[in-house]
Amino acid sequence: MFRGARRRRRPQLTLERQPDGAPKAGLFTEPVRVTRLEPLDPEIMDDGRHRVTFQVEVKDAEGRRCSDLAVDARLTGPERAATVQGTTDMFGRLRIRMTGPPGDYTLEVLDVAAKGLAFDRDAGPTTAATVIEG
């Protein structure tokens, strides 16, 4: 074998934990918030029913668009109600749709699963509604 070969010593590293309450220095800063929540123009389907679409936009504390975050919402229409989940696109936006008859449609954002970042419900809109006339 190798006689006289020396083993290199690696420098010792100490990892310091970041306090949970401090703003994150990574991709997004906390808290994240919904900055825009609005109904888009409804579409009329071939069978006479209507497709209602709500657009949700999420940004961080510095106003940067937050992509790839899960959004939980409650969508209510004249026929049914559903809890839905979707993921924001690269622009920090998500579209949530429901098809049904004319009537009242409401979307309420319940939570934004922001990969460990806090979601501030009070910093932006969390409910939007629209009425589809028959």
C-alpha positions as CSV (number, residue, x, y, z in Angstrom):
1,M,0.0,0.0,0.0
2,F,1.0,3.6,0.4
3,R,3.5,4.1,3.1
4,G,4.0,7.5,4.4
5,A,0.8,8.8,2.9
6,R,-0.7,11.6,5.0
7,R,-4.3,12.0,5.7
8,R,-5.7,15.5,5.1
9,R,-7.5,17.1,7.9
10,R,-10.8,18.7,7.0
11,P,-11.6,22.0,8.7
12,Q,-14.3,21.7,11.3
13,L,-17.5,23.4,10.4
14,T,-20.1,24.8,12.8
15,L,-23.7,25.2,11.5
16,E,-25.8,28.0,13.1
17,R,-29.5,27.7,13.1
18,Q,-31.6,30.6,11.9
19,P,-34.3,31.7,14.3
20,D,-37.8,30.8,13.1
21,G,-39.1,34.3,13.6
22,A,-36.6,36.0,11.3
23,P,-37.4,36.8,7.6
24,K,-36.1,34.1,5.3
25,A,-33.2,35.0,3.1
26,G,-34.1,32.4,0.4
27,L,-36.3,32.7,-2.6
28,F,-39.2,34.5,-0.8
29,T,-39.6,36.7,2.3
30,E,-42.4,36.2,4.8
31,P,-45.2,36.8,5.2
32,V,-46.8,35.8,1.9
33,R,-50.2,37.3,1.0
34,V,-52.9,37.2,-1.6
35,T,-52.6,40.5,-3.5
36,R,-55.3,39.9,-6.1
37,L,-58.4,37.8,-6.1
38,E,-61.0,38.4,-8.8
39,P,-63.6,36.7,-10.9
40,L,-62.8,36.6,-14.7
41,D,-65.4,36.7,-17.5
42,P,-67.5,33.6,-17.4
43,E,-67.6,31.2,-20.4
44,I,-70.8,29.6,-21.8
45,M,-70.3,25.9,-22.5
46,D,-71.9,23.9,-25.3
47,D,-74.6,22.5,-23.0
48,G,-75.7,25.9,-21.8
49,R,-73.9,25.8,-18.5
50,H,-71.5,28.4,-17.3
51,R,-67.8,28.1,-16.5
52,V,-66.8,30.5,-13.7
53,T,-63.1,31.3,-13.2
54,F,-61.5,33.0,-10.2
55,Q,-57.9,34.2,-10.4
56,V,-55.7,34.3,-7.3
57,E,-52.3,36.1,-7.2
58,V,-49.8,35.5,-4.4
59,K,-46.8,37.7,-3.5
60,D,-44.2,37.8,-0.7
61,A,-43.5,40.7,1.7
62,E,-41.2,42.4,-0.8
63,G,-43.8,42.2,-3.6
64,R,-42.2,39.4,-5.5
65,R,-44.4,36.8,-7.3
66,C,-44.5,33.5,-5.5
67,S,-44.4,30.5,-7.8
68,D,-45.0,26.9,-6.9
69,L,-47.0,27.5,-3.7
70,A,-50.1,25.4,-2.8
71,V,-53.3,27.4,-2.4
72,D,-56.3,25.9,-0.5
73,A,-59.7,27.4,-1.2
74,R,-63.4,26.9,-0.8
75,L,-65.5,27.3,-4.0
76,T,-69.3,27.6,-3.6
77,G,-71.8,27.6,-6.5
78,P,-75.6,27.2,-6.7
79,E,-75.3,23.4,-7.1
80,R,-72.4,22.5,-4.8
81,A,-69.5,23.5,-2.7
82,A,-66.0,22.1,-2.9
83,T,-62.6,22.5,-1.2
84,V,-60.0,22.7,-3.9
85,Q,-56.2,23.0,-4.0
86,G,-54.0,24.3,-6.8
87,T,-50.4,25.5,-7.3
88,T,-49.4,29.0,-8.4
89,D,-47.6,29.3,-11.7
90,M,-44.4,31.2,-12.5
91,F,-46.3,34.5,-12.2
92,G,-47.6,33.6,-8.8
93,R,-51.1,33.1,-10.2
94,L,-53.7,30.3,-10.0
95,R,-57.0,29.9,-11.7
96,I,-59.8,28.0,-10.0
97,R,-62.9,27.0,-12.1
98,M,-66.4,25.7,-11.5
99,T,-69.0,24.8,-14.1
100,G,-72.7,25.1,-13.3
101,P,-76.0,26.9,-13.8
102,P,-76.6,30.7,-13.5
103,G,-76.4,31.9,-9.8
104,D,-74.0,33.1,-7.1
105,Y,-70.4,31.8,-7.0
106,T,-68.0,32.6,-4.2
107,L,-64.3,31.7,-3.7
108,E,-62.6,32.0,-0.3
109,V,-58.9,31.4,0.1
110,L,-58.3,29.3,3.2
111,D,-54.6,28.9,3.3
112,V,-51.4,29.3,1.3
113,A,-48.9,26.5,2.0
114,A,-45.8,28.6,1.6
115,K,-43.0,26.1,2.3
116,G,-42.5,27.2,5.9
117,L,-43.3,30.9,5.4
118,A,-46.2,32.6,7.2
119,F,-49.4,33.4,5.4
120,D,-50.9,36.7,6.3
121,R,-54.7,36.4,5.7
122,D,-55.3,40.0,6.7
123,A,-52.8,41.6,4.3
124,G,-55.0,41.1,1.2
125,P,-58.3,39.9,-0.1
126,T,-59.4,36.4,0.8
127,T,-63.0,36.3,-0.7
128,A,-64.4,37.1,-4.1
129,A,-67.9,36.6,-5.5
130,T,-69.7,36.9,-8.8
131,V,-73.3,36.5,-10.0
132,I,-74.0,34.8,-13.3
133,E,-77.3,35.9,-14.8
134,G,-79.4,33.3,-16.7
